[in-house]
Amino acid sequence: MVFDDGRRALMFYDRADADTASQVVELDDDEGDWVAELLHSRSLADRLAVVERRLAELTGKCS
């Protein structure tokens, strides 16, 4: 989970109570990126490349 303030956490739920997290593990930025890559999310490098391309489009510096 990514909170509104940018904190990241893994949340584990008990089968007996699927509405309440039984454990919460806070992650720092590097850990969050590592877990995202493990879950087959786009890597930080891919996300940065998208941001750089979009910025180039917005500033008219596309190649």
N, C-alpha and C positions, 0 to 999 in steps of 0.2 A: 504494500500500500504506500502511496505517496500522499502525505498530508498537505494541506493548503500552505503550510509554512515551509515546505520543501523537505521535511524529514521523511525518511523512508523506513519501512519496517516490514518484516515478515510476520504474518499472523497465522496462528495455528488454531484450529477449531476442533472441539470434541464432538464425536458422532452423537453423543447424547444431547448436546445443546449446540446446534449449528448456528445459533444467532449470537453467541458470545465467544470471543476469542479466549482460549484457555492459556495461550502463551503469546507474547509479543516480543520480537527480537528487533531492537533498533539497529539500523545499518548506517554507516557513514557513506559518503558519496561513492567512493571506490567500491565498497561492498555492494551497494545498490546497482552500480553498473555491471559488476561481475555477475550478480544474480540475474540481471536482465539478459546478459549474454548467454548464460546457462539456459535460460528459458526461451532462447531463440528470438529474443527481441533484437532490434537493430542495434548494432554496436555504437559506442560513443563516437567513433570515427565516422561512421555512416551518418549519424545524426548531425554531426558538425559539418560534414560535406553538404548536407541538405540546407542547413542554415547559411553556409557560405554561398551556395548557388542562389538562394532566395535573396540574400543581401545584394549580390551582384546584379540580379534582375531589377531590384528596387532602385539601385543607384545608377543603372544604365551601363554597368561595366561588364556586361556579358561578353564572352568571347565567341 
